[in-house]
Amino acid sequence: MYAVIRTGGKQYRVAEGDVLRIEKVAGDVGAEVTFNDILLLGGTDSPKVGRPTVSGAKVVGKILAQDKHRRVLHFRKEKEGWTRRRGHRQPYTEVKVTSIAG
């Protein structure tokens, strides 16, 4: 069984046991997180498509890590002779999907 969930402005296709990195959600490592925006449930006889979400469906996951991605550098150079270098590290949450209920 698989599901398409929406979190952090993005959509993910998940199945039980999948590990994915999503936009940061509140919670400690080891805590459970529940996703209620289920757009599609599939893998059985016929898929359930939500309008816009499937009512009564949920995906439960366990938080494995709260971390930041690799550094992205932004370098700017002007012809007047000055430069500017800035970096950014986007925070993420690593989640393992434990169950899909539909």
Buried (B, 14 or more C-beta within 10 A) or exposed (E): EBBBBBBEEEEBEBEBEBEBBBEBBEBEEEEEBEBBBBBBBBEEEEEBEBEEBBEEBBBBBBBBEBEEEEEEEEEEEEEEEEEEEEEEEEEBBBBBBBEBEB
